Structure formats: C-alpha cells, structure tokens
Amino acid sequence: MPWRTVCVEHEDPALIMKVVGKLGMKGEPNMNYIHAMKKSVGME
C-alpha cells in the first residue's frame, strides 16, 4: 500500500485545513511519525 506524506504547519488552523483540502488530502488520517513507523512494520 503506497503512503503519501505531507507536513503543513502554521499558527492558523483554518489556513492549514484550506491547504490540506487543496492538496486533496482532506479526510486522510492524521498520524504522527512514531505511529506511522509502527504501522509500517506491523506493530499496530
């Protein structure tokens, strides 16, 4: 299963959500790095 990753940072949450939507990633799970690494090796 291919994974897409992106990092969007800003102090305004509304602006972050706007950018996430424009990237076509709205509704995708938001997981931290450690969780993603565990999932990739079958630990979660």
PAZAPA-4460 file (N, C-alpha, C; in steps of 0.05 Angstrom, whole numbers, plus 32768, in hexadecimal, padded with zeros to 4 digits):
% residues 44
    n_x    n_y    n_z   ca_x   ca_y   ca_z    c_x    c_y    c_z   seq   type   mol
   8011   7FE8   8000   8000   8000   8000   8012   8019   8000     1      M     A
   8010   802A   7FEC   8020   8042   7FEC   8016   8056   8000     2      P     A
   8028   8065   800B   8021   807A   801E   8028   8095   8013     3      W     A
   8018   80A9   8018   801E   80C4   8011   8023   80D3   802C     4      R     A
   8036   80E4   802B   803C   80F3   8044   8040   8111   803D     5      T     A
   8038   8121   804F   803B   813E   804C   803C   814B   8068     6      V     A
   8049   8161   8069   804A   8170   8082   8041   818C   807C     7      C     A
   802C   8195   808A   8022   81B0   8087   8022   81BC   80A3     8      V     A
   8030   81D2   80A6   8031   81DF   80C0   802B   81FD   80BE     9      E     A
   801B   8206   80D0   8015   8223   80D2   8007   8227   80EC    10      H     A
   8006   8240   80F6   7FF9   8246   810F   7FDB   8248   810C    11      E     A
   7FD1   824A   80F3   7FB4   824D   80EE   7FA8   8232   80E4    12      D     A
   7F99   8224   80F5   7F8E   820A   80EE   7F7C   820B   80D5    13      P     A
   7F6E   8221   80D1   7F5C   8223   80B9   7F6D   8223   80A0    14      A     A
   7F83   8231   80A0   7F95   8231   8089   7FA0   8216   8083    15      L     A
   7FA7   8207   8098   7FB2   81EC   8095   7F9D   81DB   8087    16      I     A
   7F84   81DC   8091   7F6F   81CC   8085   7F6A   81D3   8068    17      M     A
   7F6C   81EC   8061   7F69   81F5   8046   7F7E   81E9   8034    18      K     A
   7F97   81E9   803D   7FAD   81DE   802D   7FAA   81C0   802B    19      V     A
   7FA3   81B2   8041   7F9F   8195   8040   7F89   818E   802C    20      V     A
   7F74   819E   802B   7F5F   8199   8017   7F69   819D   7FFB    21      G     A
   7F78   81B2   7FF6   7F83   81B7   7FDB   7F97   81A1   7FD2    22      K     A
   7FA4   8194   7FE6   7FB6   817E   7FDF   7FA7   8164   7FDA    23      L     A
   7F8C   8164   7FDF   7F7C   814C   7FDA   7F7F   8138   7FF0    24      G     A
   7F87   8140   8008   7F8C   812D   801E   7F77   8130   8034    25      M     A
   7F62   8140   8030   7F4E   8143   8044   7F41   8128   8049    26      K     A
   7F3E   8120   8062   7F32   8107   8069   7F46   80F0   806C    27      G     A
   7F5F   80F5   8065   7F74   80E1   8068   7F7C   80E1   8086    28      E     A
   7F84   80C9   8090   7F8B   80C8   80AC   7FA4   80DA   80B2    29      P     A
   7FA3   80E6   80CA   7FB9   80F6   80D3   7FC8   80E6   80E8    30      N     A
   7FDF   80DC   80E2   7FED   80CC   80F6   800A   80D7   80F9    31      M     A
   8014   80D4   8111   802F   80DD   8117   8043   80C9   810C    32      N     A
   805C   80D2   810C   8072   80C2   8100   8075   80A7   810E    33      Y     A
   8074   80A6   8128   8078   808D   8136   8062   8079   812F    34      I     A
   8049   8082   812F   8033   8071   8128   8036   8066   810C    35      H     A
   803E   8078   80F9   8042   806F   80DD   8058   805A   80DB    36      A     A
   806E   805E   80EA   8084   804A   80E9   807A   802F   80F4    37      M     A
   806C   802F   810A   8062   8016   8116   804F   8009   8103    38      K     A
   803D   8018   80F6   802A   800D   80E3   8039   8000   80CB    39      K     A
   804E   800D   80C2   805C   8003   80AA   806A   7FE9   80AF    40      S     A
   8070   7FE2   80C8   807D   7FC9   80CE   806A   7FB5   80DC    41      V     A
   8050   7FBC   80DC   803C   7FA9   80E6   8039   7FA9   8104    42      G     A
   8043   7FBD   8112   8040   7FBE   812F   8025   7FCA   8138    43      M     A
   8016   7FD6   8126   7FFC   7FE1   812C   7FE8   7FDB   8117    44      E     A
***
